[in-house]
């Protein structure tokens, strides 16, 4: 049970302490929403989902790299 509580606490701190990922996720949602509403090309609706996934995956990867750099510098 303490493992689940630790995981939940880590997920909470991940989103609360690092506001850049939350802001980035909101910006990704806004961009995809604009793409879905504006429809600049015919397959925009089909591309919106994968585009959102790529944007959020990029945010997570950038955040993990930043944490790794901080951990390396803290040694």
C-alpha positions as CSV (number, residue, x, y, z in Angstrom):
1,X,0.0,0.0,0.0
2,X,2.9,2.4,0.7
3,X,4.2,1.8,-2.8
4,X,0.9,3.0,-4.3
5,X,0.9,6.0,-1.9
6,X,4.5,6.8,-2.9
7,X,3.6,6.6,-6.6
8,X,0.6,8.9,-6.2
9,X,2.7,11.4,-4.2
10,X,5.4,11.3,-6.9
11,X,2.8,11.9,-9.6
12,X,1.3,14.8,-7.6
13,X,4.7,16.4,-7.1
14,X,5.6,15.9,-10.8
15,X,2.7,18.1,-11.8
16,X,2.7,20.5,-9.0
17,X,6.4,21.3,-8.5
18,X,7.2,21.5,-12.2
19,X,4.6,23.9,-13.6
20,X,6.2,24.0,-17.0
21,X,4.9,20.6,-18.0
22,X,1.4,21.6,-17.0
23,X,1.6,24.8,-18.9
24,X,3.0,22.9,-21.9
25,X,0.2,20.4,-21.7
26,X,-2.4,23.2,-21.7
27,X,-0.7,24.9,-24.6
28,X,-0.7,21.5,-26.5
29,X,-4.4,21.1,-25.9
30,X,-5.0,24.7,-27.1
31,X,-3.0,24.1,-30.3
32,X,-4.8,20.8,-31.0
33,X,-8.1,22.5,-30.3
34,X,-7.3,25.3,-32.7
35,X,-6.2,22.7,-35.3
36,X,-9.5,20.7,-34.8
37,X,-11.7,23.8,-35.1
38,X,-9.9,25.7,-37.8
39,X,-9.2,22.6,-40.0
40,X,-6.5,24.1,-42.3
41,X,-6.4,20.9,-44.3
42,X,-8.8,18.0,-45.0
43,X,-7.3,15.4,-42.6
44,X,-6.8,17.8,-39.7
45,X,-9.3,15.8,-37.5
46,X,-7.3,12.6,-38.1
47,X,-4.0,14.2,-37.3
48,X,-5.1,16.0,-34.1
49,X,-4.9,13.0,-31.8
50,X,-1.4,11.8,-32.8
51,X,-0.2,15.4,-32.8
52,X,-1.4,15.9,-29.2
53,X,0.4,12.6,-28.3
54,X,3.6,13.7,-29.9
55,X,3.5,17.1,-28.1
56,X,2.8,15.7,-24.7
57,X,5.5,12.9,-25.2
58,X,7.9,15.7,-26.1
59,X,7.1,17.5,-22.9
60,X,7.7,14.4,-20.8
61,X,11.0,13.6,-22.5
62,X,12.2,17.2,-22.1
63,X,11.2,17.1,-18.4
64,X,13.0,13.8,-17.9
65,X,16.2,15.2,-19.5
66,X,16.1,18.3,-17.3
67,X,15.7,16.1,-14.2
68,X,18.6,13.9,-15.3
69,X,20.8,17.0,-15.9
70,X,19.9,18.4,-12.4
71,X,20.7,15.0,-10.8
72,X,24.0,14.8,-12.6
73,X,24.9,18.3,-11.5
74,X,23.9,17.6,-7.9
75,X,26.4,14.7,-7.5
